């Protein structure tokens, strides 16, 4: 005669399984999200620069392209720059795969949605990359009339890149004649300062945004460091 499990034994077993699952699933979810961010950051970097390389065949070296301007057409005209949407239509549109392109109503940034579910916004030389477009939080206008840029999400939900191949100033030496690179403008070349810069370093508390986070991850082989300021 086969011995059956008692109801108490079954309930205890189910309880143990539940406890193990409760302890394991959050870690698995966190690990998956971390790997997804790393993969999409590396892919974005590769896709954007492949598109720029192809565009150079038709438009010449990128350092001689029309410069990217802000959304103010009068300012761009005075500085000899193109609006971001004009620049996109000339230099990127035909060389990159995307699922949708929009112009943000508030900031007039170009919004490029990619097939993998990620999103890039740019206006001027700064490119804001969201590994998961569903996490994008639209800009808001504050009581002072200024646009709120969601900087508290930098280095967590979005990462900053920069494109200024024409800028040969000392502050832009890591971007001169380069493609779309993780933001390194004014970087002193010291790895530690990618974390410790009080204004834009990859740390919990900064006075602007965590613009150096993408560079820190790139320097770590497109892997989020173990001692990253935010645990995924």
N, C-alpha and C positions, 0 to 999 in steps of 0.2 A: 504494500500500500504506500503510495507516494505521500510524502508529508507536504502539506500546503503551507504557504506563508500566512501568518495571522494578519488581521487588519492592522494591528499595532505595528508590526514589522514593515508592512507596506507603507504606512504613513511615515514611519521613521526614515525609511529609504528615500521617499519622495522629498521629505524635509531636508535631508542631507544634500540631495541633488539640487534643490532650490538654493540652499546656502552657497554651494560651490558655483552655481550659475551666477548668483548675485555678485560673487566676488570676482568671477572671471570675465563676464560679458562686458562690463565697463572698460576693463583693460584692453580687451580685444577691439572694442569700438574705438577707443582712443588711439590704439596702434594703427588701425585701419585708416583713420582720418589723417594721422600724421604721414603715413606712407602716401596717401592720395595727394596731400598738399605737396610733398616732396616731388612726386612724379609730375604733377601738373606745373610746378615751378620750372623744372628742368625742360619739360615739353614746350612751355611758353617761350622760354629763352631760345630754344632750338628753332621753333617755328618762326618766330619773329625775325631772327637773324638770317634764316634761310630765305625768307621773303625779301628781306633787304638786299641780300646778295643777288637774287634773281632780278630785282628791280634795278640794280646797278648796271646790268647788261643793257637795259634800255635807256637809263637816265644818267649814266656816268657815276663816278665815285660819290658816295653819300655825303662826303664833306663839302661838296659843291651843290647839293640839293637846296631848294628853297627852304628857308628856316621855318620852324614851327612857331606859330604865334598863338596868342590867347584868343578868346572869343570876341574881343573888341575889334571890329573891322577897321576903325579909325586908327587905333594904335598899331595894328599890323601894317596898315598902309604907310604910316610914318616910319616904321622900322624895317620895311621891306620884307615882311613875313606873310605867310599864308595862314588862313584859318585852319583849324585842325581837320575839319571835314573836307576842305579843298585839298589839303595835303594828303589825306587818306585816299581820296579818289585818284590822285595822280600817282602816288608812290607805293601804295600798299594794296589797294582794292583788288587788283588783278593778279596778285602774287601770294595771296593768303586764303586759306579755307576758313569760312565762317558760316554760321547759321543765320545770323541776323546782325544788322547794324542800325543803331539809333543815335539820335542826338538828345542828350539829357536836357530836359525842359528848364532846369534851374541853372546849371553851370555851362550848358552848351558843349560839354565834353562829348567826344565821339565814344560810343559804347559798342564794342565788338564782342559779340557772343560767339564762343567757339563750340564745335560739335561735342567736345568732352564735358560740357557743362560749366566751363569757366568763362570769365568775363574780363575784358580789358577796357579801361577808360583812359583817355588822354586828352590833354588840352595844353598846348605848349610842349616843352621837352619832357615833362613828367608823365610817366605811364603808371597807372594804378591797376594792379592785377589781383583779381578775386578768384582763387582756385575753384570756389563754388559760387556761381552766379546767384543762387538762391539766397545766399547770405548778404547780398548787396542791400545796403540801407540807403535809400535816397537822401539827397542833401536837403537840409532845412534852412530856412531863412530865420535868423535870430531876431530878437526884439530891436537890435541895433541896425537891422537891415543887412547884416553881413551873412554870407553863406557859411553854414556849419559843415565842416569837412569830415566828420566821423573819425577824427584822428585817434580816438581811443581804441579803434578796431585795427589800427596799423600793426603789422607784425603778427596779427592773429587771424583776422578775416581777409585782409588785403596786404599786398606787398608792393613796395615802390621801386620802379625802374626808371631809367633816364636815357634820353637819346639826344645827344648834342655833338655829333661828329665834327661840326664846324668850329667848335669852341676850343681854341688853343690857349686859353688862359691857364695859369698855374692851378687854379681851383678845379678845373675840369680836365686835368691831365689823364684821369682814368676813363674819360669819355671821348676825348679827342680822337677822331678817325675810328671810333668804335661803333658798334651797332647798338641795339637796345641792351643795356647793361643794368645789373642791379645798381641802385643809387649809390654812388661813391663821390658825389660832388663835395669838394672841400675836404675829402678824407686825407689824412696824413700818412697813410700807408701802414700804420700800426694796427695789427689785428685787434688788439685790446680796445682801441678807441671805437671800433665798430659797436662795442657794447657800452662803453663808458661815456661817450659823448652825451653831455647833459641835455642837449637840445634834440638830437635825432638818433641817439644810440639805441641799440636793441636791448633795452632794459624796461622794467616795469614803469618807472616814473620818468617822463621826459617833458620838456616844455613845449615841444612841437608835435612831431609824429615820429614813430620808430622807423625812420626811412632806411636805416642801415641794416635792417633785419635780413632782407633778401641777399645782400652782399655777404653777411655772416654765414648764411646757409650755403651760398655758392662756394665760399672758401672752405666749407666743410664737405665738399663733394656733393652738393645738393642734398644734404642730409641735415635735418634739424638737430643741433647739438644737444647732448644729454642735459647740459646745464642751461638750456634755453630759458629765458625769463618766464615763459608760459608753458605749462605742461599740457601736451595734447593727449 
